[in-house]
């Protein structure tokens, strides 16, 4: 049981003691702190906050607590029901709301849930704003509205279609080419909200789609993180030869992974690379991804004459850097595509539409498209933390070990990343789980995994 408070929001397992889990009392406290923060910011004019949720079992309980608390703070609640994270982000903008709360724990297992907090632009709070919310939650007494000033409650289920409309209207979404290609796809929506919105997206794109794990039960058929080790079911289905493409999303549909027509993984890291290559072939500009993402994006960007920049891990860090450098496309190597022409948020619907546009225009197989990109392999390992683990001391020690070495650069803007001429390894404390993530990249998976394991052994030796 744990409660994690970070720039990614408030996240925890359901049940247990207050202060240690995501339970009704803590949900009230952090929702109240968020509402207090939004009011003090004074950037919104509508007195409205949007609430959307994924398909988790705990969703109804958390939603009712969140909505009731917001009303108790005097805010009018616009409940959009089952909704993806990007749909909720867009709903804030489209409705002119003062902010939004997304009830989802993304890729975490079924016992988890979370509150993701949005500003009046429908974007995640900055680190400074997130810290202010946490400070309010821990240090202040709250004041709720009297009976004459309670907020109202309204439901609006129109935003799925409005989200799809916005995707289809993007200039680089080649709807005619997609329809002409008559794609057949297999889709795993992992028993969450992707099973509601993606059938409509594919229908309107003219794509024949077969769904696995479509029913929205919250009982995830497998570990919901869209990694190869969790996707044997759809990979086996793809090997039947009936499909042109496999598509996998996480429970809140902001991460996206593709599977080749022969059942091999396209590579989660290459979701962003492939979409960026398509965007850059039509739009001159720069790109951004986080420090834990593949070098292939840098290579593709430079090939198109743009400049690549790395940001700290976390969607808000990536979007902030994208705005700074004027990036036309960016995201994260976990399958998160951020396309500013749509909005500053990871959006699997946008990624799907742009990828299909690229594939349709090129007229090639998915495996052939994958072969056109620089080939790197990333090993994604983890070190589980105990309450006694001194993460800062570990990262400091690793940094000291490699600082000053020839042909080695060390970046400490987010954990410690060690760049060698032909490979890299990145250690950082997760914002969403009680672990240290150890990502490493090299020209082969064996070499990448060996590099990661070597650094992990250094950490184990320190404990």
C-alpha positions in Angstrom: 0.0 0.0 0.0 1.4 3.4 -0.9 0.5 7.0 -1.7 2.7 8.8 -4.1 2.6 12.6 -4.4 4.4 14.1 -7.3 4.2 16.4 -10.4 2.3 13.6 -12.0 -0.5 14.0 -9.5 -1.7 12.0 -6.5 -1.5 8.2 -7.0 -2.0 5.3 -4.7 -3.5 1.9 -4.0 -7.2 1.7 -2.9 -8.0 0.8 0.7 -5.9 0.9 3.9 -5.0 3.6 6.3 -5.3 7.4 5.7 -2.1 9.0 4.7 -0.8 5.8 3.2 -3.2 5.1 0.3 -5.7 6.7 -2.1 -8.8 6.5 0.2 -11.8 8.8 0.6 -10.3 11.1 3.2 -7.1 11.6 1.3 -9.1 12.1 -2.0 -11.1 14.9 -0.2 -8.0 16.5 1.1 -6.1 16.7 -2.2 -9.2 17.6 -4.2 -9.8 20.4 -1.8 -6.2 21.6 -2.0 -6.4 21.5 -5.8 -9.7 23.6 -5.8 -8.1 26.0 -3.4 -5.1 26.4 -5.7 -7.3 26.9 -8.8 -9.3 29.6 -7.1 -6.2 31.4 -5.9 -4.7 31.3 -9.4 -7.7 33.3 -10.6 -7.0 32.3 -14.3 -10.4 30.8 -15.0 -13.7 32.7 -15.3 -16.2 29.9 -15.6 -16.1 28.5 -12.0 -16.3 25.1 -13.7 -14.0 22.0 -13.3 -14.1 19.0 -15.7 -13.9 15.5 -14.3 -13.3 12.4 -16.4 -12.3 8.9 -15.5 -10.9 5.6 -17.0 -12.5 2.2 -16.5 -11.0 1.2 -13.2 -13.1 -0.7 -10.6 -12.5 2.1 -8.1 -13.5 4.8 -10.6 -17.2 5.3 -9.4 -16.1 5.7 -5.7 -13.3 8.1 -6.5 -15.5 10.1 -9.0 -18.2 10.6 -6.4 -15.8 11.8 -3.8 -14.0 14.1 -6.2 -17.3 15.6 -7.6 -18.9 16.1 -4.2 -15.8 17.7 -2.9 -15.5 20.1 -5.8 -19.2 21.0 -5.3 -18.5 21.5 -1.6 -15.8 24.0 -2.6 -18.4 25.9 -4.7 -17.2 24.7 -8.1 -19.6 23.6 -10.9 -18.7 20.1 -11.9 -18.8 19.1 -15.6 -18.7 15.3 -15.4 -17.8 13.8 -18.8 -17.9 10.2 -17.6 -15.7 7.6 -19.1 -13.0 9.5 -20.9 -9.4 9.2 -22.0 -6.8 11.5 -20.5 -6.4 13.5 -23.8 -10.2 13.7 -24.1 -10.4 15.3 -20.7 -7.6 17.6 -21.5 -9.4 18.8 -24.6 -12.7 19.0 -22.7 -11.2 21.6 -20.3 -10.2 23.8 -23.3 -13.4 23.2 -25.3 -15.7 24.0 -22.3 -13.7 27.0 -21.1 -13.3 25.4 -17.7 -11.0 26.6 -14.9 -9.3 23.2 -14.6 -9.8 19.5 -14.7 -9.2 16.3 -12.8 -8.6 13.0 -14.6 -9.3 9.9 -12.4 -6.8 7.4 -13.7 -3.6 5.5 -12.7 -2.5 5.2 -16.3 -0.5 2.0 -16.8 -0.6 0.9 -13.1 -2.4 -2.3 -12.1 -6.1 -2.5 -11.1 -5.6 -1.8 -7.4 -4.2 1.7 -8.2 -6.0 4.9 -9.0 -4.9 8.5 -9.2 -5.9 12.2 -9.6 -4.2 13.9 -12.5 -4.5 17.6 -12.2 -5.0 20.1 -15.1 -4.8 23.8 -15.4 -7.3 26.0 -17.4 -5.4 25.2 -20.6 -6.1 21.5 -20.2 -2.4 20.9 -19.5 -0.8 19.2 -16.5 0.3 21.5 -13.6 3.9 22.6 -13.6 6.2 21.2 -10.9 6.0 24.5 -9.0 2.2 24.5 -9.2 2.0 20.8 -8.2 4.2 21.5 -5.2 1.9 24.3 -4.2 -1.1 22.0 -4.2 0.8 19.5 -2.0 1.8 22.3 0.4 -1.8 23.5 0.6 -2.9 19.9 1.3 -0.5 19.4 4.1 -0.4 22.8 5.8 -3.7 24.5 5.6 -7.1 24.4 7.1 -9.9 24.3 4.4 -13.0 26.4 4.1 -16.0 25.1 2.2 -18.9 26.8 0.6 -22.1 27.5 2.5 -25.4 26.1 1.3 -26.1 29.2 -0.8 -22.9 28.8 -2.8 -22.5 25.1 -3.4 -21.5 24.1 -6.9 -23.7 22.4 -9.5 -23.3 19.1 -11.2 -23.8 18.5 -15.0 -23.0 15.5 -17.2 -21.9 15.9 -20.8 -20.9 12.8 -22.9 -20.3 14.7 -26.1 -16.6 15.1 -25.8 -15.5 11.7 -27.3 -17.0 12.8 -30.6 -15.6 16.3 -30.3 -12.2 14.7 -29.6 -12.5 12.5 -32.7 -13.6 15.5 -34.8 -10.5 17.5 -33.7 -8.3 14.6 -34.8 -9.9 14.2 -38.2 -9.6 17.9 -38.9 -5.8 18.0 -38.4 -4.1 19.0 -41.7 -1.6 16.1 -41.6 -4.3 13.4 -41.1 -4.8 12.1 -44.6 -8.3 10.7 -44.3 -8.7 10.0 -48.0 -5.5 8.0 -48.1 -6.4 6.0 -45.0 -9.8 5.1 -46.3 -8.4 4.1 -49.7 -5.8 1.8 -48.0 -8.6 -0.3 -46.4 -6.5 -1.1 -43.4 -7.3 -4.1 -41.1 -6.2 -3.6 -37.6 -6.3 -5.6 -34.3 -6.7 -3.5 -31.2 -6.1 -4.2 -27.5 -7.9 -1.7 -25.3 -7.2 -3.4 -22.0 -10.7 -3.3 -20.6 -10.8 0.4 -20.2 -12.0 3.6 -22.0 -10.1 2.8 -25.2 -12.9 0.3 -25.8 -15.4 3.1 -26.0 -13.7 5.8 -28.1 -11.4 3.8 -30.4 -14.1 1.8 -32.2 -15.7 5.1 -33.2 -12.3 6.6 -34.3 -11.5 3.6 -36.5 -15.0 3.5 -38.0 -14.8 7.2 -39.0 -11.3 6.6 -40.4 -12.7 3.8 -42.6 -10.5 1.2 -40.9 -11.7 -2.4 -40.2 -10.9 -3.0 -36.5 -11.1 -6.2 -34.4 -10.9 -5.6 -30.7 -9.4 -7.6 -27.8 -10.3 -6.8 -24.2 -12.8 -4.3 -25.4 -15.3 -4.5 -22.5 -14.9 -1.7 -20.0 -14.7 -3.7 -16.7 -11.5 -2.5 -15.0 -10.5 -6.1 -14.6 -7.5 -5.8 -16.9 -6.9 -9.0 -18.9 -3.1 -8.6 -18.5 -0.7 -6.1 -17.0 -1.9 -2.8 -18.5 1.5 -1.4 -19.3 1.9 -1.8 -23.1 5.2 -3.6 -23.1 6.1 -6.6 -25.1 6.1 -9.0 -22.1 2.4 -8.1 -21.5 1.2 -8.4 -25.1 1.5 -12.0 -26.0 -2.3 -12.3 -26.8 -2.4 -9.6 -29.5 1.0 -10.6 -30.8 -0.3 -14.2 -31.3 -3.4 -12.9 -33.0 -1.3 -10.8 -35.4 0.6 -13.9 -36.4 -2.6 -15.3 -38.0 -1.9 -12.9 -40.9 -5.3 -11.3 -40.9 -4.2 -7.8 -40.1 -2.1 -5.0 -41.4 -1.4 -3.5 -38.0 -1.7 -4.1 -34.2 -2.6 -1.2 -31.9 -2.3 -1.2 -28.1 -3.2 1.5 -25.6 -3.0 1.8 -21.9 -6.1 2.3 -19.7 -6.3 6.1 -20.2 -5.2 6.0 -23.8 -2.3 8.4 -23.7 0.3 5.7 -24.5 0.4 3.9 -27.8 2.3 0.9 -29.1 2.2 -0.8 -32.5 2.7 -4.4 -33.6 3.9 -5.3 -37.1 1.8 -7.4 -39.5 3.9 -10.4 -38.7 3.4 -10.2 -34.9 6.7 -8.6 -34.0 6.7 -5.5 -31.9 7.2 -2.2 -33.8 8.8 -1.0 -30.6 7.1 1.3 -28.1 10.0 3.8 -28.4 9.4 4.0 -32.2 5.8 5.2 -31.9 7.0 8.7 -31.5 10.0 8.3 -33.9 7.7 7.1 -36.7 5.1 9.9 -36.1 7.8 12.5 -35.8 9.4 11.3 -39.1 6.0 11.8 -40.8 5.4 15.2 -39.3 8.9 16.4 -40.1 8.6 15.3 -43.7 5.8 17.9 -44.0 6.7 20.5 -41.4 10.1 22.0 -40.8 10.9 22.2 -37.1 12.4 20.8 -33.9 11.6 17.9 -31.6 11.7 17.1 -27.9 11.6 13.9 -25.9 12.6 13.0 -22.4 16.0 11.8 -21.3 14.9 8.1 -21.1 13.8 8.0 -24.8 15.7 6.6 -27.8 18.4 8.4 -29.7 16.5 7.5 -32.9 14.4 10.6 -32.5 17.5 12.7 -32.5 18.8 11.0 -35.6 15.5 11.4 -37.5 15.2 15.0 -36.5 18.7 15.9 -37.7 18.0 14.0 -40.9 15.1 16.4 -41.6 17.3 19.5 -40.6 15.7 20.1 -37.2 17.2 20.3 -33.7 16.5 17.7 -31.0 16.4 18.6 -27.3 16.0 16.3 -24.3 13.8 17.2 -21.3 13.4 15.8 -17.8 11.0 12.9 -17.6 7.3 13.9 -17.0 4.8 15.1 -19.6 4.8 18.6 -18.2 8.6 18.8 -18.5 8.4 17.7 -22.1 5.7 20.2 -23.0 7.5 23.0 -21.3 10.6 22.3 -23.2 8.6 22.0 -26.5 7.3 25.5 -26.0 10.7 26.8 -25.2 12.3 25.4 -28.4 9.3 25.7 -30.7 9.0 21.9 -31.3 6.5 20.8 -33.9 6.3 17.3 -32.5 7.5 15.7 -29.2 6.6 13.2 -26.6 8.0 10.3 -24.6 9.5 7.0 -25.5 6.8 5.2 -23.7 4.5 5.6 -26.7 3.4 9.1 -25.8 2.9 11.4 -28.9 2.5 15.2 -28.2 1.4 17.1 -31.3 0.9 20.9 -30.6 -1.3 21.3 -33.7 -3.9 19.3 -31.6 -2.9 20.1 -28.0 0.0 19.9 -25.5 -0.7 16.4 -24.2 0.1 12.8 -25.0 -2.7 11.5 -27.3 -3.0 8.0 -28.7 -5.8 9.0 -31.0 -3.6 11.7 -32.7 -0.7 9.2 -32.8 -2.9 6.5 -34.5 -4.3 8.9 -37.1 -0.9 10.4 -38.0 0.7 6.9 -38.2 -2.0 5.5 -40.5 -1.6 8.6 -42.7 2.1 7.9 -43.0 1.6 4.2 -43.7 -1.1 5.0 -46.3 1.0 7.6 -48.1 4.1 5.3 -48.2 2.1 2.2 -49.2 4.4 -0.1 -47.3 4.0 -2.8 -44.6 4.5 -1.8 -41.0 7.6 -3.9 -40.7 9.0 -2.2 -43.8 8.4 1.2 -42.3 10.1 0.1 -39.1 13.2 -0.9 -41.1 13.7 2.7 -42.3 14.6 4.0 -38.9 17.9 3.8 -37.0 17.9 0.6 -35.0 18.5 0.9 -31.2 17.4 -1.3 -28.4 16.3 -0.1 -24.9 16.4 -2.3 -21.8 13.9 -1.1 -19.2 14.8 -2.4 -15.7 13.8 -1.3 -12.2 15.0 -1.4 -8.6 12.3 -1.7 -6.0 12.6 0.8 -3.2 12.2 0.2 0.5 11.4 3.0 3.0 15.1 2.9 4.1 16.5 3.5 0.6 18.4 6.8 0.2 17.8 7.5 -3.5 19.7 10.8 -3.5 22.8 9.2 -2.1 22.6 6.4 -4.7 22.3 8.9 -7.6 25.1 11.1 -6.2 27.4 8.1 -5.9 26.7 6.9 -9.5 27.3 10.5 -10.8 30.6 10.7 -9.0 31.7 7.4 -10.5 31.4 8.6 -14.1 32.0 12.3 -13.8 35.2 13.4 -15.6 35.7 10.2 -17.5 36.9 10.6 -21.1 34.2 10.4 -23.8 31.5 10.2 -21.1 29.0 12.9 -20.3 26.8 13.0 -17.2 23.4 14.8 -17.1 21.7 15.3 -13.7 18.7 17.4 -14.5 16.5 14.3 -13.8 18.3 11.6 -11.8 21.5 10.7 -13.5 22.0 9.9 -17.2 25.4 8.6 -18.4 26.1 9.1 -22.1 28.7 7.0 -23.8 29.6 7.5 -27.5 27.5 4.4 -28.5 25.1 3.9 -25.6 23.6 5.4 -22.5 22.0 4.5 -19.2 19.6 6.6 -17.1 18.7 6.2 -13.5 15.8 8.1 -11.9 13.2 7.8 -9.2 9.8 7.1 -10.7 7.0 9.7 -10.3 4.4 7.0 -10.4 5.8 4.0 -8.5 8.1 3.3 -5.5 11.0 2.3 -7.8 14.2 3.5 -9.4 13.9 3.2 -13.2 17.0 2.0 -14.9 16.8 2.5 -18.7 19.7 1.8 -21.0 20.1 1.9 -24.8 22.7 0.3 -27.1 22.9 -1.2 -30.6 21.6 -4.6 -29.3 19.2 -5.6 -26.5 21.9 -7.8 -25.0 24.4 -4.9 -24.7 21.7 -2.5 -23.4 20.6 -5.0 -20.8 24.1 -5.7 -19.7 24.8 -2.0 -19.3 21.7 -1.6 -17.2 22.5 -4.6 -15.0 26.0 -3.4 -14.4 24.7 -0.1 -13.1 22.1 -1.9 -11.0 24.8 -4.0 -9.4 26.6 -0.8 -8.4 23.4 0.3 -6.7 22.9 -3.1 -5.0 26.4 -3.0 -3.7 25.7 0.3 -2.0 22.7 -1.0 -0.1 
